[in-house]
Structure formats: C-alpha cells, structure tokens
Amino acid sequence: MSDMTFERRRDFALAVLTKGERLTRKSGSFLGQLVVDPTPMTAAQTAWFSALLERAGLAAEGGNNG
C-alpha cells in the first residue's frame, strides 16, 4: 500500500469517510488529511490506514494491493 498513488489513496479515504462507519475524531481527521495532502505516508500511517480500510470492508477492493 505504500506505493499507492495519491489519487487512489484519496478515493479510499473518501470511501471510508462516506461509508457511514463510526470513526473517532482522530481517525476522521487522519482520513481528511489523506484526502488533501499528497505527502507520502509513514509506516505507522500506512498501518493505520490499512486497519481503517479493513474495518470499513474496503481492504479487499484494493487497499492492500495498491
């Protein structure tokens, strides 16, 4: 996932935000940051994003395979 393009990452972050899953304020802020900031994610951010995608049921749609 670390090689995911910014546009694809933005699409997944928006999908999690609009899916209606319960998110903490911190998770919502993090996803919002991913939508607007093209800076590469750190290893910790990548792991957190993967966990959020998995919880939202989106990991199988490409979140884990870039």
NORFEN-V988772 format. One record per residue. RES is the residue in three letters. SS is DSSP state (h for helix, s for strand, l for the rest). Layout:
RES;SS, RES;SS
This chain:
MET;l, SER;l, ASP;l, MET;l, THR;l, PHE;h, GLU;h, ARG;h, ARG;h, ARG;h, ASP;h, PHE;h, ALA;h, LEU;h, ALA;h, VAL;h, LEU;h, THR;h, LYS;h, GLY;l, GLU;l, ARG;l, LEU;l, THR;l, ARG;h, LYS;h, SER;h, GLY;h, SER;h, PHE;h, LEU;h, GLY;h, GLN;h, LEU;h, VAL;h, VAL;h, ASP;l, PRO;l, THR;l, PRO;l, MET;l, THR;l, ALA;h, ALA;h, GLN;h, THR;h, ALA;h, TRP;h, PHE;h, SER;h, ALA;h, LEU;h, LEU;h, GLU;h, ARG;h, ALA;l, GLY;l, LEU;l, ALA;h, ALA;h, GLU;h, GLY;l, GLY;l, ASN;l, ASN;l, GLY;l
